[in-house]
Amino acid sequence: MAKATEKDDLLSRAAVSIKAPRSRVWAALVTPEDIKQYMFGTQARSDWQVGRPITWSGEWQGKAYEDKGTILGIEPERRLQYSHFSPLSGQPDTPENYHTVTIELADEGDRTHVALTQDNNANAEERDHTVKTWEMMLGSLKSFLEQ
């Protein structure tokens, strides 16, 4: 078994099991009207094509934001991967300050398992913060789809 690296230790991981078909979960991940319902009111914009931009804008904890990234991979109903940068991070908008977010869907009986990872966390504190944020978002996605 390969030895875990420090970068592996700083990978944010969150997962949820949702009582909904994979097709419905996928639709919620790529439909801006749905995204706004479970992702804290954010307005997502993308044409969902590899190499094309994606932006998220709204207000978080009283601050306006416009995050951005690029669609890195897309396998409908299976996998969505994109880069992500938030100016609220206080970091310069340079490639080394982007995260890669990967969302994978798998059947789990009559449920869909959603697994999310985010790389490039600077330290354990940032990793723990992003895990909490992603867990909150996935919980909101679950509530939205199971209502």
C-alpha positions as CSV (number, residue, x, y, z in Angstrom):
1,M,0.0,0.0,0.0
2,A,1.3,3.4,-0.9
3,K,2.4,5.7,1.9
4,A,0.1,8.7,2.4
5,T,1.8,12.0,1.6
6,E,1.4,15.3,3.4
7,K,-0.7,16.5,0.4
8,D,-3.0,13.5,0.9
9,D,-3.4,14.5,4.5
10,L,-4.5,17.9,3.5
11,L,-7.2,16.7,1.0
12,S,-10.7,17.7,2.1
13,R,-13.2,14.9,1.9
14,A,-17.0,14.9,2.4
15,A,-19.7,12.4,1.4
16,V,-23.4,11.9,1.7
17,S,-25.9,9.2,0.7
18,I,-29.1,10.7,-0.9
19,K,-32.4,8.9,-1.5
20,A,-32.7,10.0,-5.1
21,P,-31.6,8.5,-8.4
22,R,-28.2,9.3,-9.8
23,S,-29.8,11.2,-12.7
24,R,-31.6,13.5,-10.3
25,V,-28.5,14.2,-8.2
26,W,-26.5,14.9,-11.4
27,A,-29.2,17.3,-12.6
28,A,-29.0,19.2,-9.2
29,L,-25.2,19.5,-9.6
30,V,-25.4,21.2,-13.1
31,T,-28.7,23.1,-13.0
32,P,-28.1,26.7,-11.8
33,E,-31.7,27.0,-10.4
34,D,-31.1,23.9,-8.3
35,I,-27.6,25.0,-7.3
36,K,-29.0,28.2,-5.9
37,Q,-31.4,26.2,-3.7
38,Y,-28.8,24.1,-1.9
39,M,-25.5,26.1,-2.3
40,F,-26.2,29.0,0.0
41,G,-28.0,31.1,-2.7
42,T,-25.1,31.1,-5.1
43,Q,-25.6,31.9,-8.8
44,A,-23.6,29.4,-10.8
45,R,-22.8,30.1,-14.5
46,S,-21.2,27.5,-16.9
47,D,-22.0,25.8,-20.1
48,W,-20.6,22.6,-18.5
49,Q,-18.0,21.8,-21.2
50,V,-14.5,20.7,-20.4
51,G,-12.1,23.7,-20.6
52,R,-14.8,26.2,-20.2
53,P,-15.2,28.7,-17.3
54,I,-17.5,28.3,-14.3
55,T,-18.3,31.1,-11.9
56,W,-20.2,31.3,-8.6
57,S,-21.5,34.6,-7.2
58,G,-23.5,35.7,-4.3
59,E,-23.1,36.6,-0.7
60,W,-21.3,34.6,2.0
61,Q,-21.3,35.7,5.7
62,G,-22.2,39.2,4.7
63,K,-19.6,39.5,1.9
64,A,-20.3,39.6,-1.8
65,Y,-18.2,37.2,-3.8
66,E,-17.5,35.9,-7.3
67,D,-15.5,32.7,-7.3
68,K,-14.2,31.2,-10.6
69,G,-12.8,28.2,-12.1
70,T,-12.6,25.9,-15.1
71,I,-14.5,22.7,-15.9
72,L,-11.7,20.0,-15.8
73,G,-13.7,16.9,-16.3
74,I,-17.3,15.9,-16.8
75,E,-18.9,12.4,-17.1
76,P,-22.6,12.9,-16.9
77,E,-24.2,11.2,-13.9
78,R,-20.8,10.0,-12.7
79,R,-18.1,12.7,-12.2
80,L,-17.7,16.4,-12.2
81,Q,-14.4,18.1,-11.7
82,Y,-13.5,21.7,-11.7
83,S,-10.9,24.2,-10.5
84,H,-11.9,26.8,-8.0
85,F,-10.5,30.1,-6.8
86,S,-12.1,32.5,-4.3
87,P,-10.9,36.1,-4.0
88,L,-12.2,35.9,-0.4
89,S,-9.2,33.6,0.3
90,G,-7.0,36.7,0.3
91,Q,-4.6,34.9,-1.9
92,P,-3.4,36.2,-5.3
93,D,-5.2,34.8,-8.4
94,T,-2.4,32.6,-9.5
95,P,-2.6,28.9,-10.5
96,E,-1.0,27.6,-7.3
97,N,-3.9,29.1,-5.3
98,Y,-6.6,27.2,-7.2
99,H,-8.2,24.1,-5.7
100,T,-9.5,21.1,-7.7
101,V,-12.9,19.9,-6.6
102,T,-14.0,16.4,-7.7
103,I,-17.6,15.1,-7.2
104,E,-18.3,11.5,-7.9
105,L,-21.6,9.7,-7.9
106,A,-22.3,6.0,-7.4
107,D,-25.4,3.9,-7.1
108,E,-26.0,2.7,-3.5
109,G,-29.2,0.6,-3.8
110,D,-32.1,3.1,-4.1
111,R,-29.7,5.9,-3.1
112,T,-26.9,7.8,-4.7
113,H,-23.5,8.1,-2.9
114,V,-21.9,11.5,-3.5
115,A,-18.2,11.7,-2.7
116,L,-16.4,15.1,-2.9
117,T,-12.7,15.9,-2.6
118,Q,-10.9,19.3,-2.6
119,D,-7.1,19.4,-3.0
120,N,-4.5,22.1,-2.4
121,N,-5.4,23.1,1.1
122,A,-2.6,25.0,2.7
123,N,-2.7,23.4,6.1
124,A,-4.9,21.3,8.4
125,E,-6.9,24.3,9.6
126,E,-7.9,25.2,6.0
127,R,-8.7,21.5,5.3
128,D,-10.9,21.2,8.3
129,H,-12.7,24.5,7.4
130,T,-13.4,23.3,3.8
131,V,-14.6,19.9,5.1
132,K,-17.2,21.6,7.3
133,T,-18.3,23.9,4.4
134,W,-18.6,20.9,2.0
135,E,-20.4,18.8,4.6
136,M,-22.9,21.7,5.0
137,M,-23.4,22.0,1.3
138,L,-23.8,18.2,0.8
139,G,-26.3,18.1,3.7
140,S,-28.2,21.0,2.0
141,L,-28.2,19.1,-1.3
142,K,-29.5,16.0,0.4
143,S,-32.3,18.0,2.1
144,F,-33.2,19.7,-1.2
145,L,-33.4,16.4,-3.1
146,E,-35.2,14.4,-0.4
147,Q,-37.9,17.0,0.3
